[in-house]
Amino acid sequence: MLKPQTSATRELVNLDGIWSFALESADVPEPWTGALPGPLDAPVPASYNDLFADPEIRNHVGWVWYQRSVRVPRGWAGERIVIRLDSATHEGAVYVNDTLVVSHEGGYLPFEADITDVVSAGEEFRLTVGVNNQLTASTIPPGTVKTLPDGRKQQTYMHDFYNYAGLHRSVWLYSTPAIHVEDVTVVTRLDGATGLVDYSVSVAGGSDVRVALRDEDGEVVATGAGAAGTLEVADVRLWKPGAAYLYSLEIEAVDGEAVVDAYALNVGIRTVEVKGNQFLINGEPFYFTGFGKHEDIAVQGKGHNDAYLVHDFQLIDWIGANSFRTSHYPYAEEVMDYADRHGIVVIDETAAVGLNAKISGGIADFGAMMGGEAQGEEGFGEAMATAHKREIRELIARDKNHPSVVMWSIANEPDTMADITEGYFEEMFAYARTLDTSRPYTFVNVMMAPPNVCKASKFADVLCLNRYYGWYLMGGDLTSAEQGLEAELRGWEQMYGKPMIMTEYGADTVAGYHSIWDQPWTEEYQVTMLEMYHRVFDRVDSMIGEQVWNFADFQTSSGFFRVDGNKKGVFTRDRKPKAVAHSLRARWTALRDGK
Ligand code: BDP
């Protein structure tokens, strides 16, 4: 799905700002038919949970309503008019005046509706958006809702981050001509010093297509005609980790010489390949350094924030990292664009997290203890498969053209121990591979599924492992932890011979806690524990990367064993470095600078 943009033929109006807001109420069964009841306002983009001082709102399970009025620009007469939501977490329903124009499941991906027939240029309309935060056995991620004896609904889920909800990303009104560029797919290859750009364009309404590729100086370096073809770029400037270079592919739907629609796409020319136990970018072995991240900040929750975007990437650069994983859901498109522009490598993950009743927040059996019941063996049925495939499909449709995305992760720490999961993951991988053949696929393996147990690793191109030796396992005993970690990694290496990335390793750390001993929760322990992991990684050939859990402290819901959230951040939630940030910086800048 193309990101909306302005061009010679397209206009774009941003609808962010303060909207009216209300919880669902039995007294107002169709809130979209008039002004929302009550005095509340909520900003877009933001989660609504932490805005108000009212537990009823924070703990609400079900629909909430956002509303504003929108005037269609008067110059849009005769144009196609589209409303686009970059996300609605987890389910959205969009009304233009009294008409439902689109609904969508899945909380982290965009959706849109052609509203040409229900609005008029120059006129105002009432835009109402319902957002539902309810997770069930067949949503991705899954969850369980119980109705308590007093009538309150209570939601539990297995993933270790707070179930923030709302309009987390921008809302747009945009225009295109009736005949318009609907989709573009670009795959890049290399032939010596020549870059090859395979493109294919679909035009709704049908028309001829003309494309031109410009370099960063604006010079045209290749042109093409027709809906699909290959552009050749002599003396190509490659998109490289840490040294991004972006061409611009200008696509025109044409009628003779007349340009009917114009759309431009950034193109980074690079290749990605898994060979033996290596991960090659542009034919060269790549070693991932960086983090699993979250979209999570104070007050705004999971709402996209450009200031944090820029600051987080500055910190990634400061610390010498080259990559991150979009744990545990697709991030805002602004993040992906920024990674493209700044040469940061991304492992792009679906929202399939918590498909595992046997674990929660890294703690085995905790899920069951907390009453988790939806994601056991019976969880891997038809309904979950359908939702999971939709998440894979929509993620790839949105992010397929980003050069920064070098691998798809189809799930985080699912149950891959139960027999039923083998066929399930075989099906998921096979399905994903029909959608993009230019990138490797992975899923992230959980500590309870070692090499001889895991039923899904055989389907992955790269083994991504989350391990907590020295924390949940052998906590406080780093000598045993080092032995355990090394033995397990060698076991994987022997059994699979595939490249391996440690996609999570980390220790909860309260900034300001100190000890001379191996004392969990102190800043020193986080440093020593990570150093132990690094010694092991450096001894195991098939290790091709390390991504610390987590970039920053983040909010969770899991009751008594988290104190104001998960504290495994290298930075605090407000992005202050813990001691470990400096030791990672020493290691990663040396790796980056080839020392
Ligand atoms: C892993 C999960 C991650 C948790 C982490 C932890 O992938 O989401 O936050 O453990 O417990 O199981 O810190």
Boltz pocket constraint, residues with backbone or C-beta under 6 A from the ligand:
constraints:
  - pocket:
      binder: B
      contacts: [[A, 159], [A, 160], [A, 161], [A, 328], [A, 360], [A, 361], [A, 362], [A, 363], [A, 412], [A, 413], [A, 466], [A, 504], [A, 549], [A, 566], [A, 568]]
      max_distance: 6.0
